[in-house]
């Protein structure tokens, strides 16, 4: 192929593999192939989103044909199978590491705001930003007026129509909205935020969509697994996608899973890949959300859960019609403003030295 580096096919497999990796690395700009928890992955572009996909051997060979000309006697033969297998089995592939994939600007240690689209090697983070999303400048030292306006955008607009039972529930909801923006600043697991209501139609699903909208845009829920084994498989599959959130919608009467409770209190989990004997360790960087009609939680999950209680105190809450904004449409339309407000609140906390809440006692 014209313009590609030439690799002469010979008997020296390690030498050819080294040349192949040199060509592969040069081809990987802008970065598309990564190592995620030891597994090679690539970005796949869809019409409205970017997702991660594990690189199969067939896909790897497909790419090798396009990064170099593999010739013998001046004729392109394609990469030899022995070389392709050697490269695919290499445990120290010269690829960048990927730990997080975000859809909005957010903060990384020690308190730096990432806002440029693309790969950030120091934090091993990829920002897959909507080209239409234009977020304004965030002041390093927000003023009291800027902080107040940021808080009010959430409390007086995004959350104003939800029937919170108590002020603490509104505070927990605001914390959930901010959590994805600071998740990488938290060294350890974060709790499950459970939006609970006494009856269907109270607005829990709508609240989850609205609270996640600033960070992810259109949020997609998952259903509850029916067994611990199914929970394990679902969570493994989810973590391989590097999710910024896991949202379990419409819980049943009781939530009880060893696999789920373990992941809620862990920074990583390991599992055996399906149809192989390979075990993979997966890091957990997501926020956790669930909704349900006053579900019962097992003791192990209950102590890992922050409740957000709402109660419209009416027989048919789905018939309510007087709302300040139409959600989640308003949140998605005003996503840039909500991102700016979240970052202003967080930057104010960082500028103040990241003070802890007064009289904060650890739970559990």
N, C-alpha and C positions, 0 to 999 in steps of 0.2 A: 504494500500500500504506500502510495506516494507520501513523503514527509514523515513516515514513521521510522523509528530506529530499527536497524536490522540486527537480528540475532541469528547467528549461524548455527544450524542444527548439527550437533556432534555427540560424542559419547559422554562428555563431562556434564552430567546432570546438575550438580551443585553450581557450576559456573554459569550454565544457562539459566538456572533459577535466579541467581543473583542479578543477571542482566535483565531477566523478566521483571523482577521487583523494581529495578531502577526505572524501567519503562512504565511500570504500573504507577509508581509514585509520581513521575512526571505527568502522567495522564490524569492524576487525581487532583486537578486544580481547575476550578474551585473544588473544594473538598466535597466528595460525594460518598466515598467509601470510608468506613470507620471500624474500629474495634469497640464493641459494647459488651462489657463484662466477659471479655475474651472471645466473643463471637464476632465474625465479620458481618457487617450490615451495610446497606446502602439506602440512600434516600430515593423514594419513588414519588414522582410528582403526579398528583391527581388534579382534576379541574379546579378544586377549591381548597386543597390542603396538601400537605407534605407528610408522608408516613415513612416508617422504617420497615425494611424487609431484610430477613436473613439471606445472605448470599449462598445459594446452592452451588454445588460443584459445576453444574451445567452453566449457570450464570457466570461463574468465575472464568470458565473456558471461553465463553462468549466474549467476555471483556478482554481476555488475553489476546484474542485474535485482532482486537482493535487498538491495542496499545503498542504493538510492534509487528514487524514482518519477520516471520520465522522461516528462514530459507535454507534450502540445500541445493547447491549447484545453481544458484540464481533463481530458483523457483520457490514461491511461497507455499509452504506445506502446512502452515498453522502450528500451534504449540504442540509438541509431543506430549502424549498422555503421561509419560513418566515425569516430565517437568511440571506439568499442571498439577499432578498429584503431590509432588514434592512441595510446590509452592502453597497449595491449599492446606497441607498438613503442617506448615511452618508454625510453631507455637509463638514465635516473636515476629509477627508480621509488621513491617514498617509502615503502619497506618496510625493516624491520630486516634486518640481515645475519645469516646463520647459517653458522657454521663447524664446529660440533660438535654431535652429538646423542648423549647418554649415557643409560644405563639404571641408573646408580648414582652416588652422590656421588663426586666426584673433585676433584683440585687444578688450579688455574689460576695463571698467573704473578701475583705473584712467589712464591706458595706459599699461596694462599687456598683453603680447602675449600668447594666449592659443594655444598650438600646440600638446598636447597629446590627442589621440583618447579617446572617452568615455564622461561620464557626469562630468561636473564641477559645483558642488553645489553652490559655492559662486556667480557665474554669471548666474546660472540656464541655462547653455548652454550645448548642446550635440554636440560633434564633430564626425561626421560620416565620417571618413577619409578612402580613398582608401588605402588598405594595400600596394599597389605598389607606392604610393606617398611618396617620401623621400625628405623632405625639410631640407636644411642645416641650420647651426647655424646662427642666426641673431645677429650681434654685437650690444652691448648696445650703443656704441658711433661710428656710422659709419663714416668713413673717407670721405673726399671730393672725392677721387677716387672711393670709393664704391658707393657713392650717384650718381656720374656722370655715372658710369656703369649701375646702376639700371635704371636711367632715360632713358639712350640710348637704353636699351633693349626694352623699350616700344616705344619710339619715332622713333628709327632707325630700328626696327624690326617689332613689332606688328602693329604699326600705319603708317609705312613708305609709303605704297602704296595707302592709302586712300586720295582722292582729297579734302582736307579741303578747304573751301572757305577762311578762315582767321586763324591766329594763335590762336585766342580765341577759335575756334572750336576744334582745336587739344588739347588745354588745357582742355576744357570741356570733351573731350573724355577720356583723362588721368584721370580726376577727377572721371568720371563714373567707370573706371576700379578699382580705389582705394577705392571707396565708400563702397562696401561690407565689406572690411577689417577693416573699422573704424566706421561702422554704429552704433554700440552700444556706441561709444564715443560721439555721437551727440544727445543731449537732446532735441528731438523734431522732427518734420517731415522733410523730405528731398524732393527736387523737382523732377518732372518728367524730365528725360533727353530724349529729342526728337531728334532722328537722322533723319534729313529731307533732301530730295533730289529733283531735278526738274523732274526726270523721272525714270521709272523702270529700273532696272539693274545697278544702280549707286553704289550699295554695302552697303546699309544701314542695311539690314538683316545680311549680312556677318560681318559687323562691330559689331553689337550687339552680335552675337555669339562669336566673337573674344574677345570683351571686358569683357564678362561674363565668358569666359572659364577659366581664372586663378582661380576664386573663386569657380565655380560650375562644371567645366568640360563641359559636354554636356548641353547647355542651351536649354530650350524648350519654344517657344513663345505661346501666346494665341491670339485668334482673338478678334476683337472689338465686344462688345455687341451692340445690336440694340435698346435697350430702357433703360431708367433709372432703371426700375425694374430688368431687366436682369443684368445690371451692379451691382446692389446691391447684387443679389444672387451670382453672380460670385465672387465678391470680398469677400463676407462672406466665401464662400467655399475655396477660396485661402488662406485667413488669417488663417483658421483652420489648414492648412498644415505647418504653420510657414515658409513661403517662405523667402529666402534671397533676392529674386528679383521677380518683376512682369513685364513681358515683353509683350507689346501689339504690334503685328506686322501688317504691311500693313494697317495703318489707312485709313479710307475713306476720303471724301472731308472735313468733319467737325467733330471735337471731342467736344461733349457737353454732360456732365452728372453731375447732382447734386451729385449723390452718389460718383462718382470718384473724383470730386473736393473737396468734404468734406473729403474723406480719404487722399487726398494729403496734406491736411493742419491739419491733426489730428494725435494724438498719439495712439488713440484707436477708435473703433467703436462698436456699439452694434446692434444686430439683433435677430429676433425670429427664433429659429430652425424650420426647416420644419417638418410638421406633429406633432408638439408639441406646447404647450403654453409657453415653457421655453425660456427665453431671455438670450443670452450669450454676454459677452463683450470680444472683441478681440483686442489685442494690435498689433500695426503696426510697424514692425521692418525691412521692406524691402526697397530695392532700386527700383526705378521706371524707366522703359525704354519703349520707343515707337519708331516706325519707320513709315515713310509715305512719299508720294509724295507731299511735301509742303501742308500739311493739314491745314485747318483753325481751330483755337482753340477758344472756347468760352472765353470771358474775364476772367472768374473765373479760367479756366484751364491755360490760357496763362500766367497769373501772377504767376503761380506755376511751370513754365516750364523753363528749361535751354536748349537752342537750340544747336545742333551740326550739322552744315550745310556742306554738301559735294556737289560737282558739277564737274563731269568729263569733262564737256565742249566738248562733242562729241555726235554725233547722235546715235551711237549704243554702249553704254558703256559696254554692256555684251560681246562684242567681244574683249575687252582688253585681252592681253595674257602675257605681260611682268610684272611679279611680283617677288619680292624678296623671298617671302615665299608663300606656298599654305595654305591659311587660310580657316576654323579655325583649320585644322589638325596640323599645326605647333604650334599653341597656346596650343593645348591639349597635343601634344607630349612634349613640353617644359613647361608644366604647373608648375612643381616644380621650375624651374628657374624664371618664372614670379611671382610666389608666393614669392620667396625669394627677388626679386627686389622690389615688392610692400611693403613688410615688412621692407626692408632697408630704403625706402623713408619715410615711416610712423615713423619708429623708430628714424630717424634723426630729424623729426619734434618734436617728444616727447622729445628727448634728449635736444633739443633747447628750451624747455619750452612751446611747443605748440603755437608758435606765430601766431597771426591772420594776415591775409593779410593786407598790408598797405592801408589806405584810403578806407577800406571796408564799404560801406553803405548798410544797409538792404533794400531789395526790397519789395514793397508791404506793 
